[in-house]
């Protein structure tokens, strides 16, 4: 083992939202559905461009993979680019989730006050 310490992988806020949304959506994770999921769950309006830019960055980092699906059944239907978490994406999201729970443990009374 070398003397160098590895930097922990840190996800940005929006990267976390995109990964959590993709995980929630499973086989239905594609750009527009991820955008809707984030909006529905957080009340935060985000641009589709921001979602795709983040998905590209997460794919480059090895956290998600993408593939192009079949055309939609409508006449002239377009193919959707689907996304799925890779094991490394699940691992970093699990670590993020555990870290959040560890740092907020015991703060329910303070955080959930009206």
WORAJO-V273350 format. One record per helix or strand of 3 or more residues. SS is the DSSP state (H for helix, E for strand). FROM is the first residue (numbers start at 0). TO is the last residue. Records with the same first field share a line. If there is no record, write none. Layout:
SS: FROM-TO, FROM-TO
This chain:
H: 12-27, 30-41, 47-59, 86-103, 107-110
E: 63-70, 78-84
